[in-house]
Amino acid sequence: MICMKRSLARLKQIYSAPLHVRSKQVCSTLSEELRRQYGRRSVRVRKGDTVRVLRGEYKGVEGKVQRVHVKDGRLEIEGLQREKVRGDKVPVLVHASKVMVIALDMEDKMREAILRRGKDKQS
């Protein structure tokens, strides 16, 4: 029998989860206006959403999500780039928990239905 601290067991479960489970963990908080509109606190981040960085060196920067790295829970945000020593530009990855969604990309009808469901529960 293996004994493990609960906190370590939880971390192991989070970081060894399959990608279809990890994708559900890539969530960010909604802005106050969107919280009132959709009746929920956070939402899964998708390509096309507009976000604001809340922590770190790039705090306050806003941009669209260009890519979601599900495996490590990080986002590529439009306009966030770092210059390497060689002169190449590389995207800066920001963890999903360190950004706030300020505008949602509502092209997907399934996503719209899911958010509407949360709004109906609130009423």
N, C-alpha and C positions, 0 to 999 in steps of 0.2 A: 504494500500500500504506500502510495506517495503522498506526503503531506506538503501542502503549499499554502503560503499566505493567500488570503482572499484577493488582495490587491494585485499580486503577481498572477494569480489564476485569471483574473479579469483582464489584465493586460495581454496575457498570452491568448486568451479567447478573442480579443479585439484584433490583435495583429496577425493571428493565424487564420482568421475567418476567410472564407471564399469570397471572390470578387463580387458576386451578386449580393452578398450581405454587406460587404465593405462599401458598396455604392450607396446603400441606404444610410451609412454613417457620415457621408460627405454632406453635411447640413450646415447651414448658416442662419443666423437670426435675421428676422425681417425688420425693416424700418417701422417706426411707430404708425405711420400712415397705412402701410401694408398690413400690419397686425390688426388694425381696426377693420380694414376692408375684408380680410380673409378669415379673421377669427382664429388665427394660430400664431405661434411664436417663432417657429423656424420652418424652413423648407429645404428640400434637397436642391443643391446648386446644380445648374445645367449650363451648357454652352449657350451664350447669348444673353444671360442675365447680367444686369449692371450691378456692380458691387462697390462698396467703399471699404478701404483697408482701415482697421481700427487700431492695430498694434504694430510696433516695429518701426524700422527705418522709413517705410513708405506710408506711414500713418496719414490719413486724409486723402490719399489718392483714390480717384474714382475711375472705373473703366469697365469694359465688357469682358466677360469670361471668354477666353479663346479656347481653352482646353481644360478638362477636368482629369487629373491623375488620380484614379480611383484607388490604386494600390497604396499610395502614401497619403491620400486625403488632401492633396494640394491642388491649387488652381493656378493656371497661367492667365494673367490679366493684361488686357490690351494697354500698352504704354509703359508697362513695368519691365525694363530691360537693364541689364548690367553689362558693362564693357569688360571683356577679358583682357589680360595683358597683351595677347596677340592682336587685339583690336576687334575681335569678333563680338557681336552683340548676342547675348543669351537671355532668354526669359527668366524672370525671377519668379519662383514658386512661393505662393503664400498659402498657409494652412487655412482650410475652410472655416475653422472656428474663429479665425482672426479677422473675418470680413463680415459686413452687413449687406444684405441684399436690399437695394434701393429701387430696383425696377425688375420686373419679371418678364421673361420671354414667353409669351402666351400663344405661340404658333401651334403647340401640341394640344390637341383636343382632350387627350387623356389627362394631361396635367391640369387643364382648365376644369375638368370634371372633378378631379380630386380636391382642388382648392375650393370649388363651389360646395362640395360635401362638407368641408370644415366650416364654411360660412353658414350652412343650413343648421348645423349642430348648435352654433352660437345663438341663433334666433329662438 
